[in-house]
């Protein structure tokens, strides 16, 4: 197994569920494999992001997947 699928397996082992970058990473990795799963992860990130800049960056990623 290579690429994003392998990276997802390794990232999910970390279980950094209190870190917005963890969910952003998973969102990016799932983007081409499973856009719905990508959105699930990206939608979790803003709730734990600490800065407005991070929240805006995450929102842009969500909009890109939604085609907005």
C-alpha positions as CSV (number, residue, x, y, z in Angstrom):
1,X,0.0,0.0,0.0
2,X,1.3,3.4,-1.0
3,X,0.5,7.1,-1.0
4,X,-2.5,8.6,0.8
5,X,-4.0,5.3,1.8
6,X,-0.8,4.3,3.7
7,X,-0.5,7.8,5.2
8,X,-4.1,7.6,6.4
9,X,-3.4,4.4,8.3
10,X,-0.3,5.8,9.9
11,X,-2.0,9.1,10.8
12,X,-5.0,7.5,12.3
13,X,-2.7,5.5,14.6
14,X,-1.7,8.8,16.2
15,X,-5.2,9.6,17.5
16,X,-4.4,13.3,18.0
17,X,-8.1,14.1,18.3
18,X,-7.4,17.3,20.3
19,X,-5.4,18.8,17.4
20,X,-7.0,20.6,14.5
21,X,-4.0,19.8,12.3
22,X,-4.7,16.1,12.7
23,X,-8.2,16.5,11.2
24,X,-6.9,18.8,8.6
25,X,-4.3,16.3,7.6
26,X,-6.9,13.5,7.4
27,X,-9.1,15.7,5.3
28,X,-6.3,16.4,2.9
29,X,-5.4,12.7,2.7
30,X,-9.0,11.6,2.1
31,X,-9.7,14.3,-0.4
32,X,-9.0,12.2,-3.5
33,X,-10.0,8.8,-2.0
34,X,-13.3,9.7,-0.2
35,X,-14.4,13.3,-0.3
36,X,-17.3,12.6,2.2
37,X,-14.8,11.3,4.7
38,X,-12.5,14.3,3.9
39,X,-15.4,16.7,4.8
40,X,-16.2,14.8,8.0
41,X,-12.6,15.3,9.2
42,X,-12.3,18.9,8.0
43,X,-15.6,19.8,9.7
44,X,-14.2,18.7,13.0
45,X,-11.1,20.8,12.8
46,X,-12.6,24.4,13.2
47,X,-14.2,23.4,16.5
48,X,-10.8,22.8,18.1
49,X,-8.7,25.3,16.1
50,X,-7.5,28.1,18.3
51,X,-6.9,30.9,15.8
52,X,-9.2,32.7,13.3
53,X,-6.5,32.2,10.6
54,X,-6.6,28.4,11.1
55,X,-10.4,28.4,11.0
56,X,-10.3,30.4,7.8
57,X,-7.8,28.1,6.2
58,X,-9.9,25.1,7.1
59,X,-13.0,26.8,5.7
60,X,-11.2,27.3,2.4
61,X,-10.4,23.6,2.2
62,X,-14.0,22.7,2.9
63,X,-15.2,25.1,0.2
64,X,-12.7,23.6,-2.3
65,X,-14.1,20.1,-1.7
66,X,-17.7,21.4,-1.9
67,X,-16.9,23.2,-5.1
68,X,-17.8,26.6,-3.8
